[in-house]
């Protein structure tokens, strides 16, 4: 299958908050337009390690990105590198750590905040470097790039839910209301993406605990949502993928051959059933 894919990573979104607070997405689910799965994130349940896991299919202990202060390029094949090798175009509206992982490291805001370079893995980028950068700006940045550049793969990464969790904790009105706001922002754009045939995955890197943090093994830190929208998915209720299978599944949707990544074959409608072990570069 060959589809255009949008991946939304809602930083710090715990499964329970997604299930209870995302009324628009739950409305789509009630109409059969999306399927919600519960996933368990890899360990440690921290942001930069799990960005790498989502985009490469490699757990942090094998990728070497094991904490948030590892500032270097990824040494793994990623959705971005595999897409570029296949002649596909890429874009991201995301926190600057994605730029450091897949474009330039360390991040230089003057050089990197607005990126348009066809030679890079993320060819078109609008990167931000403050956790409080408004989610509605992130969605506007992403939609602007989608319309101008028509990328085959678009990453959207808002940070306000995670920021709210660190400020007030997961069991707070501030956290839950920030989830509701993000759900409302998604509702402004998703109908257009659905109408234009995009395959959309909405997930999180990790959850959030009552201590205003994450990083450990508590269910509220590890249980995360995955909403899938599009005809490339099987929409079987018992077909939840592993977090390490998101990369390969996205590659399948994009029509990338020989990507050598584990795939959630039950999650996809016409997957080739690729289930391969991790092949990690030396760390």
N, C-alpha and C positions, 0 to 999 in steps of 0.2 A: 504494500500500500504506500501511496505517496500523498501526504497531507501537509498542510501548514499547521504549525503547533504554537500555542501560547501556553507558557508555564508561569503560573502565579505562585510565588512563595511568600505566604503571609507570615512574616517573622514572629516567632513566639506564640503562635496560635495553638492552644491546647484543644484536643478533640471535643471535650465537653462544651467548651465555649463556642466552637463552631456549630455543634449540634443544637445548642440552645439559643444562640443569638443571631444566626445568619438566616433571617426570615426569607429573604429573596431566594437564596440558594435552596433552602428547604421547600419553598414554593415550587421551584423547578423540579425538585425531587418528587414532590407529590404528583406532578404532571408527567412523570417519567422521562423528563428531559435531562436529568443528571442522576448519577449514582454516587452515594457517599460511602466511603470505606474508612475503617479505622486502621491506621498503620502504627507501627512502633519504630521510633527513630533509632538510629545507631548511637553508639557511645564513643566519647562523651557527648552528652546532649547540649552541645554548644554550637554557636552559629557558624563560624568559619569552617570547622571540620565538617559540618553537615551540608553546607553549600557544596563543598567538594564531593561529598557522598552523593548528593542528588544529581550533580552534573556529570559524575564519572562512574557511579555505581560501585565505588571502592570505599570500604569502611575506613574511618579515621586512623585506626591503628595500623592499617596497611598503606594508606596514602601518605602518612607522615604529617598530615595537617591535624594535629591532635589538640591544639588550643588556639584561642583567638589571636594570639600574638605571633603566630607563624606567618611571617611576611615574605612570601616568595611566590613565584609562578608555580602552578600545578605541574607535576611531572607525569600526570596520567592523561590518557586519551579521554576527552570530554565530549559532551554533546556539541560544544562549539567547535572543537578541533575536527571531530568526525564530520560535522556538517560542512565545514570549509573544505575538507578533503574531497567531499562529494559534490562540490560546486554549489552548495546552498548558501544562502545569505543569512546573517545573524544580526540581532539587535538586543539591547538590554536597557531597561530603566531600573536601576538597582543601586544598592549601597556600594561604596567604592571598593570593598573587599573583593567583589566579583571582578572588577578591573584588575586588581592585584593578582588574582588567581589566574586569569586567562588573557590579560593584555600586558600591561606594564606594572612592574613592582620595583620600588615602592610607588604608590599613587602620587601623582603631581596634579593638584586640582586645576592649575592653569592649562596644563597639557591635556589632561585626561577627562575633565568633567564633561565636556562635550566632545565626543569622539566620532569621527567619520573617516575611516581608513580601511579601504578594502583589503589591505594586507594583514589586518589583525584578525584574531579569532572572533572577538566581538567587534564586528565592523562598525556598527552604529550604536553609540552609547550615550546615555545621559545619566551620569553617576553623581551621587550626593554623598556627603561626608558628615552629616549630623543626624543623630537618631530621631530628632524632632522634625526633620524635613517632612512636610505634610503629605499624607497619603494621597490626597486628591491631586497634588502636583505630580506625584509619581505616575498615576494613571494618565494624566494629561501628557506628560513626557512620553509615555509609552505609546499612547494613541497617535500622537503627532509623528513619531518615528514609523509607526505601522502604516500610516497613510502616505508619508513621504517616501519611504524606502521599501515597503512591501516585503519584509523579511520572511524567510521560510520558518525561522525559529525566533520567537520573541520571548524574553524573560522579563517578568515584572516582579519587583521585590519591594513592597512597602514595609516600613519599619515601625510604624506607630503602635501596633499592638504589643510588640515586644517592649517598646519604651514605656507603655502604660503599665505593663506587668512589673517592670523593674521599679516603677514609681510607686505603685499602689498594691501590687500583688495580684494573683490570679482571682482571688475571691473578693473582688472589689467592683463597685459600679463603674469606676473609671476604665478598668480593663474591659469589662463586658460591653460598655457603651462604645469603646473604641472598635471592638469587633463589629458591632452593629453599624458603625459608620463605614467601615471598610466594605461590609456587605452592600451598603447603599451605593458606594462608589462603583463596585463591580456591576451593579444593576444598570448603571448608565451606559456601559460599553458591551456587556456580554450579549445582549440581543443582536447587536450588529455583527459580532463575531460568529454567533450561531448562524445567522442568516447567510454569512459569507463562507460557511463551511469549515471554519477552524476547528481543530481538535484542542480542547482546553483542559488543562490539569490545574487544579487549585489545591495547594497543599501547604505544609509548614515545614520548617527545619526541625523544630523542637516545640515542647509545650512550655508551661510556666507553673511554678509552685507558689504556695502561700508565703514563702520567705522572700518573695520578690526576686527570685533567681531561678536558675536551671543549671544543669550540668551533671546531675546524678541519675539514679535509676527509678525514682518514684514514677508511678503511672502518669501523674499529671505533668511530669517533665518529658515523658517518652511517648505518650499516646497523642497522635496527631491525625488530622483529617486528610482525606484525599477525595475531592469532588472531580468527577470526570464527565465531560460533555463532548459529544460528537459521535458520528457513526463509525468511527474506527474502534470504539470500545464495545466489549461484549455486554456490559451492564449487568452481568451476572452478580447476584447479591453476595455470593461466596467466593468472589474472585479477587480479594484484596491482595495487592502486590506487596513485596518488601520494599523498603526505602531504597535499597541497593538495586532494585529492578526498574526504577523510574528512568534512569539514563537509557538503558537498552530499549525500554518500551517506547520512549520518545524517538529514539533512532529508528525503530520499526515504523512508527507513524510517519516519519520523515522519508521513509524509503531508502535508508542508508543500509547498504549491504556490507557484510563481513565486518561488523563493528565489534564483535568479540566481547559483548557485554551481556550479563544475565538479563533475561526478559520475563516479564509476568505474562506468560502465554494465555492464561485464563482471562486476564483483564482485557486483552485485545481481541477484536473480532476475527482478524485473519493473520494472527502471529505465526511466524515460522517455527515456533516452539523452541527457540534457542535458549538453552539453559546451560551456560558455561561458567566455569569457576572464575574467580577474580584473577586477573593477570596484572599484578602491580609492579610498577617500576621500583627499583631500589630506593630506599629512603635513608 
